[in-house]
Amino acid sequence: MVTASVKSVSFYINGEWIKPAGRATQAVTNPATGEVLAEVPLATSGDVDHAVETAHAAYLKWRDVLVVDRVQVLYRYKTLLEAHAGDLANILTAENGKTLEDSRAEVRRGIQMVEVACGMPSLMMGDSLNDIAQGIDCKTIRQPLGVCVGITPFNFPAMVPMWMYPFAIAAGNAFILKPSERVPLTPSLAVDLIHEAGLPKGVMNLIHGDRIAVDALLHHPTVKAVSFVGSTPVAKYIYASAATEGKRVQALGGAKNHLVVMPDASIAKTVEAIIGSAFGAAGERCLAGSVLVLVGEAAEPLLNALLARVRRMTVGDGSRTGVEMGPLITAEHAGRVAGHIQRGISEGAVPLADGRNLRNAMSGYFIGPTILDHARPEMSIACDEIFGPVLTVMRVGTLDEAIDVVNGSRFGNASSIFTESGSAAREYTSKVEAGMVGVNIGVAAPMAFFPFAGWKQSFFGDLHAHGKDAVAFYTEQKVIMSRWFS
Ligand code: NAD
């Protein structure tokens, strides 16, 4: 359904909104209704050249603005984001489908990135030591890199870009954001607000596009650093291409996160945590719990309580009050998720809840919460990222077996254990191969002042997202030794 209010989306280059004519476009739909919200233009390599040249010219001036003055823009930006948090959340829910409550929480998390980046005067500080040799003093300083690029996924269109540009800009870089072409409206409003905050033109730029735009950014000699968040195959490609070009790169990929439940876990609280983790944002989170590993006698009571809770879940348009789970991002993705469910059942898993019954019952791209029991490690539903509301259940006898299952995954983004035993939790957090680990926490999401990234096939690079790692990523370190002869 196309409505009269379909927006055309613009690029933001050199402080101006540009409506590029004659570019290929792609429809942006509301996944809860199928309504077309906007047409997004896809950048050409010429558009990328223009954005990079503009950003580089702006960088040459911006790097000389005092860091205490640079962060003043971010303080104003934070205030504007807070004033428009409701608008951002509404747009986010409309184009992504997650519930309004989730969208508001995401915007809040994004604002926290800005708050942390406002601390750049202290975060960028170096070290110094006098008299490292007779009369020689030594210090380290951090300097910006130049033009930095962010390529981001559809599932967190407000927060994930803010893992990047507030830190990059506060450190004195210029930035080009290429968000997911499926959700261009939220980042457009976020960028409009940084314009209003008074950021000098060219320091922040926004282009939309697909692989053509990404390739042009990856191969542009003036681009110094690339931050990517998205699926593992693309993360690998981005990492390899940008590193070959000699660029600094961090590429966060996909996930298959395990939730391990011990027999002594608190059933009611664990069930609530699992519901939020596996089915929150329709499972379209890189931190979503997607394999439930039940140890020993945990299985029956936990599954009974979980199923009872799943049956009470309200699925629908995320903009409606009381809805707990919205749709998937596109019809195509809903079809893919349905295919995963069918394959799991064909391979021998037992469906305790099958969300495919919602597919034809509702308009929009819905799949209900799905639980597939008695999975084995070699099954596709136990190995592959599904990125939908599908919880695979595996039963094991001991904590050691659970750890083997988790560490057998090629991914290593996040994992949690549910237990009342300190020693089991300690054993688990010490041995598990994952970048973000929770104890009695469904979604082990680090706050803005801690680093965020996984291990193994979930991350390619060295420096993680946000926290102190972001400061290191967006700056180059220099060591200066001085001696004065007078
Ligand atoms: P995606 O990989 O399809 O797209 C991410 C970005 O890459 C988009 O901007 C897209 O335009 C671009 N892109 C897509 N295909 C490309 C190609 N062939 N060449 C160059 N660029 C390309 O990911 P998505 O579907 O938007 O997001 C979901 C994925 O992101 C999931 O796998 C999820 O686990 C992952 N994710 C990971 C994290 C994390 O922190 N590790 C966070 C959020 C999402």
Residues whose N, C-alpha, C, O or C-beta is under 5 A from the ligand:
A	BS01	NAD	I151 T152 P153 F154 N155 K178 P179 S180 E181 G209 D210 R211 V214 V229 G230 S231 T232 V234 L252 G253 G254 A255 C286 S458
